[in-house]
Amino acid sequence: MLERGEVSRLLDILGNRNRRRIIELLRQKPCFVTEISERLLLSPKAVIEHLQLMEREQILGSYQDERRRKYYYLSHDINLIINLQKQDEVILSTVEENQQARIARDLMLFRRMVRAHDELLENLEQLERDIESRFTEFMREGIFTNEGEARIILALAHADLNLGELREACGLPTDELKQRLGNLLQMGIVEKTNDRYRISVTHGG
């Protein structure tokens, strides 16, 4: 049985939609950062932050495979049971007129919020399909010479990253990552500023 403070902290974690999506994905199988990023179309940096938070709270565990990729899995599954206990019967006839008007306004606002949510979700799904289609075109046209370079470009499309963040996001060994980065730098697809890598402005805009 969780203490009240633990329940509150757990609800704060589950209050984030992307963390709930990550948990649902990990219910299917353990995944590494790149898999989660690609499946949920989230930036690797954001995925890493969510994973580290949930690992600290012992919701997730992790292990490394022979390629030193870090896999995350659900160490504790989450089941919420909510009991609603009726306190008093609400007698509508006793509700004052101004309260009824307030309830009507709140319901109207709630309906607009739900419809706006549905519209945003529909637009997001279309955008996800467009991103997947464009990335498939890149692969078919041979812009990337191998899967490792494709992972690097996908990670950098979300955000500028340093070497450590790229290693975590791509799941590549350090030597291979440096080699792939060297190829992309030489081709002018990626550029480096201070310690951070980014898609070259001449290619990515």
C-alpha positions as CSV (number, residue, x, y, z in Angstrom):
1,M,0.0,0.0,0.0
2,L,1.4,3.3,-1.0
3,E,1.7,6.3,1.4
4,R,-0.2,9.4,0.5
5,G,3.0,11.2,-0.6
6,E,4.0,8.3,-2.8
7,V,0.5,8.3,-4.4
8,S,0.8,12.0,-5.1
9,R,4.2,11.6,-6.6
10,L,3.0,8.7,-8.8
11,L,0.0,10.8,-10.0
12,D,2.4,13.6,-10.9
13,I,4.4,11.2,-13.0
14,L,1.3,9.7,-14.7
15,G,-0.1,13.2,-15.3
16,N,2.3,13.6,-18.3
17,R,0.9,12.1,-21.4
18,N,4.2,11.2,-23.0
19,R,5.3,9.3,-19.8
20,R,2.0,7.3,-20.0
21,R,2.8,6.5,-23.7
22,I,6.3,5.3,-22.8
23,I,4.8,3.1,-20.1
24,E,2.3,1.6,-22.5
25,L,5.1,0.9,-25.0
26,L,7.3,-0.8,-22.4
27,R,4.4,-3.0,-21.4
28,Q,4.8,-4.6,-24.8
29,K,8.6,-5.2,-24.6
30,P,11.9,-3.6,-23.3
31,C,13.1,-0.8,-25.6
32,F,16.1,1.4,-25.9
33,V,16.0,5.2,-26.4
34,T,16.0,5.2,-30.2
35,E,13.1,2.7,-30.4
36,I,11.0,4.8,-28.1
37,S,11.9,8.0,-29.9
38,E,11.0,6.6,-33.3
39,R,7.8,4.8,-32.2
40,L,6.4,7.8,-30.3
41,L,8.0,10.6,-32.4
42,L,9.6,12.3,-29.4
43,S,13.0,13.9,-29.2
44,P,15.6,11.6,-27.8
45,K,16.5,14.2,-25.2
46,A,12.9,14.3,-24.0
47,V,12.7,10.5,-23.9
48,I,15.9,10.3,-21.9
49,E,14.6,12.8,-19.3
50,H,11.3,10.9,-18.9
51,L,13.1,7.6,-18.6
52,Q,15.6,8.9,-16.0
53,L,12.8,10.3,-13.9
54,M,10.8,7.1,-14.0
55,E,14.0,5.0,-13.3
56,R,14.7,7.2,-10.2
57,E,11.2,6.5,-9.0
58,Q,11.8,2.7,-9.6
59,I,9.0,2.4,-12.1
60,L,11.5,1.4,-14.7
61,G,14.6,-0.7,-14.7
62,S,17.4,-1.0,-17.3
63,Y,20.1,-3.3,-18.6
64,Q,22.7,-3.3,-21.4
65,D,22.9,-5.8,-24.3
66,E,26.1,-7.1,-25.9
67,R,26.2,-3.9,-28.1
68,R,26.1,-1.8,-24.9
69,R,22.6,-0.5,-25.8
70,K,20.7,0.4,-22.7
71,Y,17.2,-1.2,-22.6
72,Y,14.5,0.0,-20.3
73,Y,11.7,-2.1,-19.0
74,L,8.8,-1.9,-16.5
75,S,10.2,-3.0,-13.1
76,H,6.8,-2.2,-11.4
77,D,3.6,-2.2,-13.4
78,I,1.0,0.4,-12.4
79,N,-2.7,-0.3,-11.8
80,L,-4.9,2.4,-10.4
81,I,-8.2,1.6,-8.7
82,I,-10.4,4.6,-8.1
83,N,-13.3,4.3,-5.7
84,L,-16.0,6.9,-6.0
85,Q,-18.0,7.1,-2.8
86,K,-21.3,9.0,-2.9
87,Q,-21.5,11.5,-0.1
88,D,-24.9,13.2,-0.6
89,E,-27.6,13.1,-3.2
90,V,-27.5,16.2,-5.3
91,I,-30.9,17.7,-5.5
92,L,-31.0,19.8,-8.6
93,S,-34.1,21.7,-7.4
94,T,-32.0,23.3,-4.7
95,V,-29.3,24.5,-7.0
96,E,-29.5,28.2,-7.4
97,E,-29.9,29.8,-10.8
98,N,-26.4,31.3,-10.9
99,Q,-24.9,27.9,-10.1
100,Q,-26.8,26.3,-13.0
101,A,-25.5,29.0,-15.3
102,R,-21.9,28.4,-14.1
103,I,-22.3,24.6,-14.7
104,A,-23.6,25.3,-18.2
105,R,-20.6,27.5,-19.0
106,D,-18.2,25.0,-17.6
107,L,-19.8,22.2,-19.6
108,M,-19.6,24.3,-22.8
109,L,-15.9,25.1,-22.1
110,F,-15.3,21.4,-21.5
111,R,-16.9,20.4,-24.8
112,R,-14.8,23.0,-26.7
113,M,-11.6,21.6,-25.0
114,V,-12.5,18.0,-26.0
115,R,-13.2,19.0,-29.6
116,A,-9.9,21.0,-29.8
117,H,-8.1,18.0,-28.4
118,D,-9.6,15.7,-31.0
119,E,-8.6,18.2,-33.8
120,L,-5.1,18.5,-32.5
121,L,-4.8,14.7,-32.2
122,E,-6.0,14.3,-35.8
123,N,-3.4,16.8,-37.0
124,L,-0.7,15.1,-35.0
125,E,-1.5,11.8,-36.5
126,Q,-1.3,13.3,-40.0
127,L,2.1,14.9,-39.2
128,E,3.4,11.6,-37.9
129,R,2.5,9.9,-41.2
130,D,4.2,12.7,-43.1
131,I,7.4,12.4,-41.0
132,E,7.5,8.7,-41.5
133,S,6.9,9.0,-45.2
134,R,9.7,11.6,-45.6
135,F,12.1,9.5,-43.6
136,T,11.3,6.5,-45.7
137,E,12.1,8.6,-48.8
138,F,15.5,9.5,-47.4
139,M,16.3,5.9,-46.8
140,R,15.2,4.9,-50.3
141,E,17.2,7.6,-52.0
142,G,20.3,6.4,-50.2
143,I,21.1,9.7,-48.4
144,F,22.3,7.6,-45.4
145,T,24.7,4.8,-46.0
146,N,23.6,2.7,-43.1
147,E,21.1,2.4,-40.2
148,G,23.5,4.0,-37.8
149,E,23.7,7.3,-39.7
150,A,19.9,7.3,-40.1
151,R,19.6,7.0,-36.3
152,I,22.0,10.0,-35.8
153,I,20.1,12.2,-38.3
154,L,16.7,11.2,-36.7
155,A,18.1,12.2,-33.2
156,L,19.5,15.5,-34.4
157,A,16.3,16.3,-36.2
158,H,14.8,16.7,-32.7
159,A,17.5,18.7,-31.1
160,D,21.2,19.6,-31.1
161,L,23.0,17.0,-29.0
162,N,26.5,16.4,-27.5
163,L,28.3,13.1,-28.0
164,G,27.0,11.6,-24.7
165,E,23.4,12.5,-25.5
166,L,23.8,11.1,-29.0
167,R,25.2,7.8,-27.7
168,E,22.3,7.4,-25.4
169,A,19.7,8.4,-28.1
170,C,21.2,6.2,-30.9
171,G,22.3,3.2,-28.9
172,L,25.5,3.0,-30.8
173,P,28.9,2.1,-29.3
174,T,31.2,5.2,-28.9
175,D,33.7,4.1,-31.6
176,E,31.0,3.4,-34.2
177,L,29.2,6.6,-33.3
178,K,32.3,8.7,-33.8
179,Q,33.0,6.9,-37.2
180,R,29.4,7.6,-38.4
181,L,29.6,11.2,-37.2
182,G,32.9,11.6,-39.1
183,N,31.2,10.4,-42.3
184,L,28.3,12.8,-41.8
185,L,30.6,15.7,-41.0
186,Q,32.7,15.0,-44.1
187,M,29.6,15.0,-46.3
188,G,28.5,18.3,-44.8
189,I,25.2,16.8,-43.5
190,V,26.1,17.4,-39.9
191,E,28.1,20.2,-38.3
192,K,29.6,20.7,-34.9
193,T,29.5,23.9,-32.8
194,N,31.5,23.7,-29.5
195,D,30.6,20.2,-28.2
196,R,27.1,19.9,-29.8
197,Y,26.2,18.4,-33.2
198,R,23.4,19.5,-35.4
199,I,22.1,19.0,-38.9
200,S,23.9,21.4,-41.2
201,V,22.0,24.6,-41.9
202,T,22.9,24.2,-45.6
203,H,21.0,20.9,-45.6
204,G,18.4,21.1,-42.8
205,G,17.6,24.8,-42.7
